[in-house]
Amino acid sequence: MSAPADDRTTRQRIADRLRDDAATASGLAEEFAVPVPVVYEHLEHVAESVEPDERFLAAPPTCPECGFDRFETLLSRPSRCPECRCERLEEPAYRIDGG
């Protein structure tokens, strides 16, 4: 027998995944077989559409060289640190809390 079809959209599956545990955009891209830029598009919508009793949380990217983590935009991955120009930034992680 085959498994029942999952009628949820990719966006809904990403939101449900973030309710279970934190994840990075690249991890979600691999898990759901979509490009990373598409995951960021989905995350923008997920962030705006969480239930009233939930919070969309983002752990900022962090520079391993100088520790900088005050990035203005958390729904994208910066290419380099504005302080020391390091390009090996840790990827931001996202989750949905509450509910």
C-alpha distances in whole Angstrom, upper triangle without the diagonal:
4,7,9,12,15,18,21,23,24,27,25,23,26,28,25,25,29,29,28,30,32,31,33,33,32,30,28,28,26,24,23,24,27,31,33,35,32,31,35,35,32,34,37,35,33,37,38,35,35,35,39,38,37,38,37,39,40,41,43,43,46,48,48,52,54,51,52,49,51,49,49,46,43,40,41,41,45,46,49,51,54,56,56,54,51,48,46,45,42,39,39,36,35,34,34,36,36,34
4,6,9,12,15,17,20,20,23,22,20,23,25,22,22,26,27,25,27,30,28,30,29,29,26,24,25,23,20,19,20,23,27,29,31,28,28,31,31,28,30,33,31,30,33,35,32,32,32,36,36,34,36,34,36,36,38,40,40,43,45,46,49,51,48,48,46,47,45,46,42,39,36,37,38,42,43,46,48,50,53,53,51,48,45,43,42,39,36,36,33,32,31,31,33,33,32
4,6,9,12,14,17,17,21,19,16,20,21,19,19,23,23,21,24,26,25,27,27,26,24,22,22,21,18,17,19,21,25,27,29,26,25,29,29,25,27,30,28,27,30,31,29,28,29,33,32,30,32,31,32,33,35,37,37,40,43,43,47,48,45,46,43,44,42,43,39,36,33,34,35,39,40,43,45,48,50,50,48,46,43,40,39,36,33,33,30,29,27,27,29,30,28
4,6,9,12,15,16,19,17,15,19,20,18,18,22,22,21,24,26,25,27,27,27,24,22,23,22,19,17,19,21,25,27,29,26,24,28,27,24,26,29,27,25,28,29,27,26,27,30,30,29,30,29,31,32,34,37,37,40,43,44,47,49,46,46,43,44,42,42,38,35,33,34,35,39,40,43,45,48,50,50,48,46,43,41,40,37,34,33,30,28,27,26,28,28,26
4,6,9,11,13,16,14,13,16,18,16,17,21,21,21,23,25,24,26,25,25,23,20,20,20,17,15,17,19,22,24,26,22,22,25,24,21,23,26,24,22,26,27,24,24,25,29,29,27,29,27,30,31,33,35,35,39,41,42,46,47,44,44,41,42,40,39,36,33,30,31,33,36,38,41,43,45,48,48,46,44,41,39,38,35,32,31,29,27,25,25,27,27,25
4,6,8,10,12,11,9,13,14,13,14,17,17,17,20,22,21,23,21,22,20,17,18,18,15,13,15,16,20,22,23,20,19,22,21,18,20,22,20,19,22,23,20,20,21,25,25,24,25,24,26,27,29,31,32,35,38,39,43,44,41,40,37,38,36,36,32,30,27,28,30,33,35,38,40,42,45,45,43,41,38,37,35,32,29,28,25,23,22,21,23,24,22
4,7,9,11,10,10,13,14,13,15,18,18,19,21,23,22,24,22,23,22,18,19,20,17,14,16,17,21,22,23,19,19,21,20,17,19,21,19,17,21,22,19,19,20,24,24,23,24,23,26,27,30,32,33,36,39,40,44,45,42,41,38,38,36,35,32,29,26,28,30,33,35,39,40,42,45,46,44,42,39,38,36,33,30,29,26,23,22,21,24,24,22
4,7,8,6,6,10,10,10,12,15,15,16,18,20,19,20,19,21,19,16,16,18,15,12,15,15,18,20,20,17,16,18,17,14,16,18,15,14,17,18,15,16,17,20,21,19,21,19,22,23,26,28,29,33,36,37,41,41,38,37,34,35,32,32,28,26,23,24,27,30,32,35,37,39,42,42,41,39,36,35,33,30,27,25,23,20,18,17,20,21,19
4,5,5,6,9,10,11,12,14,15,17,19,19,18,19,17,18,18,14,14,16,14,11,13,12,15,17,17,13,13,15,14,10,13,15,12,12,16,16,14,15,17,21,22,20,20,19,21,22,25,26,27,31,34,35,39,39,37,35,32,32,30,29,25,23,20,22,24,27,29,33,34,36,39,40,38,37,34,32,30,28,25,23,21,19,18,17,20,21,20
4,5,5,6,9,10,10,12,14,15,17,17,15,15,13,15,14,10,10,13,11,7,10,9,12,13,14,10,9,12,11,8,11,13,12,11,14,16,14,15,17,21,22,19,20,17,19,19,22,23,24,28,30,32,35,36,33,32,29,30,27,27,23,21,17,18,20,24,26,29,31,33,36,37,34,33,30,29,27,25,21,20,18,16,16,16,19,21,20
4,5,5,6,9,10,11,13,15,16,15,14,15,13,15,14,11,12,14,13,10,12,11,13,13,13,10,8,10,9,6,8,10,8,7,11,12,10,11,14,18,19,16,16,14,16,17,20,21,22,26,29,31,34,34,32,30,27,27,25,24,20,18,15,17,19,23,25,28,29,31,34,35,33,32,29,28,26,24,20,18,16,14,13,13,17,18,17
4,5,5,6,9,10,11,13,15,15,15,16,15,17,16,12,14,16,14,11,15,14,16,16,17,14,12,14,13,9,10,13,10,8,12,13,10,10,12,16,17,15,15,14,16,18,21,23,24,28,31,33,36,36,33,32,29,29,27,26,23,20,17,19,22,25,28,31,32,34,36,38,36,35,32,31,28,26,22,20,18,15,13,12,15,16,15
4,5,5,6,9,10,11,13,14,13,14,14,15,13,10,12,13,10,8,12,12,15,15,17,14,11,14,14,10,11,14,13,10,14,15,13,13,15,19,19,16,17,15,17,18,20,22,23,27,30,31,35,35,32,32,28,29,27,27,23,21,18,20,21,25,27,30,31,34,36,37,35,33,31,29,27,24,21,19,16,14,13,12,16,17,16
4,5,5,6,9,10,11,11,10,11,10,12,11,7,10,12,9,8,11,11,13,13,14,11,8,11,11,8,8,11,11,8,11,14,12,12,14,18,18,15,15,12,14,14,17,19,20,23,26,28,31,32,29,28,25,25,23,23,20,17,14,16,18,21,24,26,28,30,32,33,32,30,27,26,23,21,17,15,13,10,10,10,14,16,16
4,5,5,6,9,10,11,11,13,12,15,14,10,13,15,13,12,15,15,17,15,16,14,11,12,13,9,8,11,10,6,9,11,9,8,11,14,14,11,11,9,12,13,16,18,20,23,27,28,32,32,29,28,24,25,23,23,20,17,14,17,19,23,25,28,28,30,33,34,33,31,29,27,24,22,18,16,13,10,8,7,11,12,12
4,5,5,7,9,11,11,14,14,17,14,12,15,16,13,12,16,16,19,18,19,17,14,16,16,12,12,15,13,10,12,15,12,10,12,15,15,12,13,12,14,16,18,21,22,25,29,30,34,34,31,30,27,27,26,26,23,20,18,20,22,25,28,30,31,33,35,36,35,33,31,29,27,24,20,18,15,12,10,8,11,12,11
4,5,5,7,8,8,11,12,14,11,9,12,13,10,10,14,15,17,16,18,16,13,15,16,13,12,15,15,11,13,16,15,13,15,18,17,14,14,12,13,14,16,19,20,23,26,27,31,31,28,28,25,26,25,25,22,19,17,19,20,23,26,28,29,31,33,34,33,31,28,26,24,21,18,16,12,10,8,9,11,13,14
4,5,5,6,7,10,11,13,11,9,13,14,12,13,16,16,17,16,17,16,12,13,15,12,10,13,13,10,11,14,13,11,13,16,15,11,11,9,10,11,13,16,17,20,24,25,28,29,25,25,21,23,21,22,19,15,14,16,18,21,24,26,26,28,30,31,30,29,27,24,22,18,16,13,10,7,4,5,8,11,12
4,6,8,10,13,15,17,15,13,16,18,15,15,19,19,21,19,21,19,16,17,18,15,13,15,15,11,12,15,13,10,11,14,12,9,10,9,10,13,15,18,20,23,26,27,31,31,28,27,24,25,24,24,22,18,17,20,21,25,27,29,29,31,33,34,34,32,30,28,25,22,19,16,13,10,6,5,6,8,9
4,7,9,13,15,17,14,13,16,17,14,15,19,20,22,20,22,21,17,18,20,17,15,18,18,14,15,18,17,14,15,18,16,13,13,12,13,14,16,19,21,23,26,27,31,31,28,28,25,26,25,26,24,20,19,21,22,26,28,30,30,32,34,35,34,32,30,27,25,21,19,17,13,11,8,8,9,11,11
4,7,10,13,15,12,11,15,15,13,15,18,19,20,18,21,20,16,17,19,17,15,18,18,15,15,19,18,15,17,19,17,14,13,12,11,12,13,16,17,19,23,23,27,28,24,24,21,23,23,24,21,18,17,19,19,23,25,26,27,29,30,31,31,28,27,24,21,18,16,14,10,8,6,8,9,12,14
4,7,10,12,10,10,14,14,13,15,18,18,18,16,18,18,14,15,17,15,12,16,17,14,14,17,17,15,17,19,18,14,13,10,9,9,9,12,14,16,19,20,24,24,21,21,18,20,19,20,18,14,14,16,16,19,22,23,23,25,27,27,27,25,23,21,18,14,12,10,6,5,4,8,10,13,15
4,7,8,6,7,10,11,10,12,14,15,15,12,15,15,11,12,15,13,11,14,16,13,14,18,18,16,19,21,20,17,15,12,11,10,10,12,13,15,18,19,23,23,20,20,18,19,18,20,17,13,13,13,13,17,19,21,21,24,26,26,25,23,21,18,16,12,10,8,5,5,7,10,13,16,18
4,5,5,6,9,10,10,12,14,13,13,10,12,13,10,10,13,13,10,14,16,14,14,18,19,18,21,23,23,19,17,13,12,9,9,11,10,13,16,17,20,21,19,18,16,18,16,17,15,11,10,10,10,13,15,17,18,21,23,23,22,20,17,15,13,10,7,6,4,6,9,13,15,19,21
4,5,5,6,9,10,10,11,10,9,6,8,9,6,7,10,10,8,11,14,13,13,17,18,18,21,24,24,20,18,14,13,11,12,12,12,15,17,19,22,23,21,20,17,19,16,17,14,11,9,9,9,12,14,17,18,21,23,24,22,20,17,16,14,12,8,8,7,8,11,14,17,21,22
4,5,5,6,9,10,10,9,8,6,9,10,8,9,13,13,12,15,17,16,17,20,21,21,24,27,27,23,21,18,17,14,14,14,13,16,17,18,21,23,21,21,19,21,18,20,17,14,12,11,10,13,14,17,19,22,24,24,22,19,16,15,13,11,8,10,10,11,14,17,20,24,25
4,5,5,6,9,10,10,11,9,12,13,10,12,15,14,13,16,18,16,17,21,21,20,23,26,26,22,20,17,16,14,14,16,14,17,19,20,23,25,22,22,20,22,21,22,19,16,14,14,13,16,18,20,21,25,27,26,25,22,19,17,15,13,10,11,9,11,12,16,19,22,23
4,5,5,6,8,8,9,8,11,10,7,10,12,10,10,14,15,13,15,18,18,18,21,24,24,20,19,15,15,14,15,16,16,19,21,22,26,27,25,24,22,23,21,22,19,16,13,13,14,17,19,22,23,26,28,28,27,24,21,20,18,15,12,12,10,10,11,14,17,20,21
4,6,5,5,5,6,5,9,8,6,9,11,11,11,15,16,15,17,20,20,20,23,26,27,23,22,18,18,17,18,18,17,20,22,23,26,28,26,25,23,25,22,23,19,17,14,13,13,17,18,21,23,26,29,28,26,24,21,19,18,16,13,14,13,13,15,17,21,24,24
4,6,5,7,8,8,12,12,10,13,15,14,15,18,19,18,20,23,23,23,26,29,29,25,24,21,21,19,19,20,19,22,23,24,27,29,27,27,25,27,25,26,22,20,17,17,16,19,20,23,25,28,30,30,28,25,22,20,19,17,14,15,14,15,17,19,22,25,26
4,6,8,10,11,14,13,11,14,16,14,14,18,19,17,19,22,21,21,24,27,27,23,22,20,20,19,20,21,20,23,25,26,29,31,29,29,26,28,26,27,24,21,18,18,18,22,23,25,27,30,32,32,30,28,25,23,21,19,16,16,14,14,15,17,20,23,23
4,6,9,10,13,11,9,13,14,12,13,16,16,15,18,20,20,20,22,26,26,23,22,19,20,19,21,22,22,25,27,28,31,33,31,30,27,29,27,27,23,21,18,18,19,22,23,26,28,31,34,34,32,29,26,24,23,21,18,18,16,15,16,17,21,23,23
4,7,9,12,10,10,13,14,13,15,18,18,18,20,23,22,23,26,29,30,26,25,22,23,22,23,24,23,26,27,28,31,33,31,31,29,30,27,28,24,22,19,18,19,22,23,26,28,31,34,33,31,29,25,24,23,21,18,19,18,18,19,21,24,27,27
4,7,8,7,7,10,11,10,13,15,16,16,18,20,20,21,25,28,29,25,24,21,22,20,22,22,21,24,26,27,30,32,30,29,27,28,25,25,22,20,16,16,16,20,20,24,26,29,32,32,29,27,24,23,22,21,17,18,17,17,18,20,24,27,27
4,6,5,7,9,10,11,13,15,16,17,19,21,21,22,26,29,30,26,25,21,21,20,21,21,19,22,24,25,28,29,28,27,25,26,23,23,20,18,15,13,14,17,17,21,23,26,29,29,26,24,21,20,19,19,15,16,16,17,19,21,25,28,28
4,5,5,6,9,10,10,13,15,15,16,19,20,21,24,27,28,24,22,19,18,16,17,17,15,19,20,22,25,26,24,23,21,22,19,20,16,14,11,10,10,13,14,17,20,22,25,25,23,21,18,17,16,15,12,13,13,14,16,19,22,26,27
4,5,5,6,9,10,11,13,14,15,17,19,20,24,27,28,24,22,19,19,17,18,17,16,20,21,23,26,27,25,23,21,22,18,18,15,14,10,9,10,13,14,17,20,22,25,25,23,22,18,19,17,17,14,14,15,15,18,20,23,26,27
4,5,5,6,9,10,11,12,14,16,17,18,22,25,26,23,21,18,19,17,19,19,19,22,24,26,29,30,28,26,24,24,21,20,17,15,12,11,13,16,17,21,23,25,28,29,26,25,22,22,20,19,16,16,16,15,17,19,22,25,25
4,5,5,6,9,10,10,12,14,15,16,20,23,23,20,18,15,16,14,16,16,16,20,22,24,27,28,26,24,21,22,19,19,15,13,10,10,11,15,17,20,22,24,27,28,25,24,21,20,18,17,13,13,12,11,13,15,19,22,22
4,5,5,6,9,10,10,13,14,15,19,22,23,19,17,14,14,12,14,14,14,18,20,23,25,26,24,22,19,19,16,15,12,10,6,6,9,12,15,18,20,21,24,25,23,22,19,19,17,16,12,11,11,11,13,15,19,22,23
4,5,5,7,9,10,11,13,15,19,21,23,20,18,15,16,15,17,17,18,21,24,26,29,29,27,25,22,22,18,17,13,12,9,9,12,15,18,21,23,24,27,28,26,26,23,23,20,20,16,15,15,13,15,16,20,22,23
4,5,5,6,9,10,11,12,16,19,20,17,16,13,14,14,17,18,18,22,25,27,30,30,28,26,23,23,20,19,15,14,10,11,14,18,20,23,25,26,29,30,28,28,25,24,22,20,17,15,14,12,13,14,17,20,20
4,5,5,6,9,10,11,14,17,18,15,13,9,11,10,13,14,15,19,22,24,27,27,25,23,20,20,17,16,13,10,7,9,12,16,19,21,22,24,27,28,26,25,23,22,19,18,14,12,11,9,10,11,14,17,18
4,6,5,7,9,11,14,16,18,15,13,10,12,11,15,15,16,20,23,26,28,28,26,23,20,19,16,15,11,10,7,9,13,16,19,21,22,23,26,28,26,26,24,24,21,20,16,14,13,11,12,13,16,18,19
4,5,5,6,9,12,15,17,14,13,11,13,14,17,18,20,24,27,29,32,32,29,27,23,22,20,18,15,13,10,13,17,19,22,25,26,27,30,32,30,30,27,27,24,23,19,17,16,13,13,13,16,18,18
4,5,5,6,10,13,14,11,10,8,11,12,16,17,19,23,26,28,31,31,28,26,23,22,20,19,15,13,11,14,17,20,23,26,26,28,30,32,31,30,28,27,24,22,18,15,14,11,10,9,12,14,14
4,6,6,10,11,13,10,8,5,8,10,13,15,17,21,24,27,29,29,26,24,20,19,17,16,13,11,9,13,16,19,22,24,24,25,28,30,29,28,26,26,22,21,17,14,13,10,10,9,11,13,14
4,6,9,10,13,11,10,8,11,13,17,18,20,24,27,30,33,32,29,26,23,21,19,17,15,14,12,15,19,21,25,27,27,27,30,32,31,31,29,29,26,24,21,18,17,13,13,11,14,15,15
4,6,9,11,10,10,9,13,15,19,20,23,26,30,32,35,34,31,29,26,25,23,21,18,17,15,18,21,24,27,29,30,31,33,35,34,34,32,31,28,26,23,20,18,14,13,11,13,14,13
4,7,8,6,7,7,11,13,17,19,22,25,29,31,34,33,30,28,25,24,23,21,19,17,15,19,22,24,28,30,30,31,33,35,34,34,32,31,27,25,22,19,17,13,11,8,10,10,9
4,5,5,8,9,13,16,20,22,25,28,32,34,37,36,33,31,27,27,26,24,22,20,19,22,25,28,32,33,33,34,36,38,38,37,35,34,31,28,25,22,20,16,13,10,10,9,7
4,6,8,11,14,17,20,23,26,29,33,35,38,37,33,31,28,27,26,24,22,21,20,24,27,29,33,34,34,34,36,39,38,38,37,36,32,30,27,23,21,18,15,12,11,9,8
4,7,10,13,17,20,22,26,28,32,34,37,36,32,31,27,26,26,25,23,21,21,25,27,30,33,35,34,35,36,39,39,38,37,35,32,29,27,23,20,17,14,10,9,6,5
4,7,9,13,16,19,22,25,29,31,34,33,29,28,24,24,23,22,20,18,18,21,24,26,30,31,31,32,33,35,35,34,33,32,28,25,23,19,17,13,10,7,6,4,5
4,6,10,13,15,19,21,25,27,30,29,25,24,20,20,19,18,17,14,15,18,21,23,27,28,27,28,30,32,32,31,30,28,25,22,20,16,14,11,8,6,5,6,9
4,7,10,13,16,19,22,25,28,27,23,22,18,18,17,16,14,11,11,15,17,20,23,24,24,25,27,29,29,28,26,25,22,19,17,13,11,7,6,5,6,9,11
4,7,9,13,15,19,21,24,23,20,19,15,15,14,14,13,10,10,14,15,18,21,22,21,23,24,26,26,25,24,22,19,16,14,10,8,6,5,6,7,10,13
4,6,9,12,16,18,21,20,17,15,12,12,11,12,10,7,8,11,12,14,17,18,18,19,21,23,22,21,20,19,15,13,11,7,6,5,7,9,11,14,17
4,7,9,13,14,18,17,13,13,9,10,10,12,11,8,10,12,12,13,16,17,16,18,19,20,20,19,18,16,13,10,9,5,5,6,9,11,13,16,19
4,6,10,12,15,14,11,10,6,7,7,9,9,6,9,10,9,10,13,13,12,14,15,17,17,15,15,14,10,9,8,5,7,9,12,15,16,20,23
4,7,10,12,12,10,8,6,8,7,10,10,8,10,9,7,8,10,10,9,12,13,14,14,12,11,10,6,5,5,4,8,11,14,17,19,23,26
4,6,9,9,6,6,5,8,9,12,13,11,14,13,10,10,12,10,8,11,11,12,12,10,11,9,6,5,7,8,11,14,17,20,21,25,28
4,5,6,5,5,7,10,10,14,15,14,16,15,12,10,11,8,6,9,9,9,9,7,8,7,5,6,9,11,14,17,20,24,25,29,32
4,6,6,8,10,13,14,18,18,17,19,18,15,14,13,11,9,13,12,10,11,8,9,7,6,7,11,13,15,19,22,25,26,30,33
4,6,8,11,14,15,19,20,19,22,20,17,15,14,11,9,12,10,8,9,7,10,8,9,10,14,16,19,22,25,29,30,33,37
4,6,9,12,13,17,19,18,21,20,17,15,15,12,9,10,8,7,10,9,12,11,10,12,15,16,19,22,25,28,29,33,36
4,6,9,11,15,17,16,19,18,16,14,15,12,9,11,9,10,12,10,13,11,10,10,13,14,16,19,22,25,25,29,32
4,6,8,12,14,13,17,16,14,12,13,11,7,8,7,9,10,10,12,12,9,11,13,13,16,18,21,24,25,28,31
4,6,9,11,10,14,13,12,11,13,11,9,10,10,12,13,12,13,13,10,10,11,10,12,15,18,20,21,25,28
4,6,9,9,13,13,13,11,14,13,10,10,10,13,14,14,15,16,12,13,13,12,14,16,19,21,21,25,28
4,6,7,10,10,10,8,11,11,9,9,11,13,13,14,14,15,11,12,12,10,13,15,18,20,21,25,27
4,6,9,10,11,10,13,13,12,11,13,16,16,17,17,18,15,15,14,12,15,15,18,20,21,24,27
4,6,6,8,8,12,13,13,13,16,18,17,18,17,17,14,14,12,10,13,13,16,18,20,23,25
4,6,7,9,13,14,13,14,17,19,18,18,16,16,13,12,10,7,9,9,12,14,17,20,22
4,7,9,13,15,16,17,20,21,20,19,18,17,14,14,11,8,9,9,12,14,17,20,22
4,6,9,12,13,15,18,19,17,17,14,15,12,12,9,8,10,11,15,17,20,23,25
4,6,9,11,13,16,16,14,13,11,11,8,9,6,7,10,12,16,19,21,25,27
4,6,7,9,12,13,11,11,9,10,8,10,9,9,13,15,19,22,24,28,30
4,7,9,12,12,9,9,6,8,8,10,10,12,16,18,22,25,28,31,34
4,6,9,8,5,5,4,7,7,10,11,13,17,20,23,26,29,32,35
4,5,6,5,5,7,8,7,10,12,13,17,20,23,26,28,32,34
4,6,6,8,10,12,11,14,15,16,19,22,25,28,30,33,36
4,6,8,11,13,12,15,17,17,21,24,27,30,31,34,37
4,6,9,11,11,14,17,18,22,25,28,31,33,36,39
4,6,9,10,13,15,17,21,24,28,31,32,36,39
4,6,7,11,13,16,19,22,26,29,31,35,38
4,6,9,11,14,17,21,24,28,30,34,36
4,7,9,12,15,19,22,26,28,32,35
4,6,9,12,16,19,23,25,28,31
4,7,9,13,16,20,22,25,28
4,6,10,13,17,19,23,26
4,7,10,14,16,20,22
4,7,11,13,17,19
4,7,10,14,16
4,6,10,12
4,7,9
4,7
4
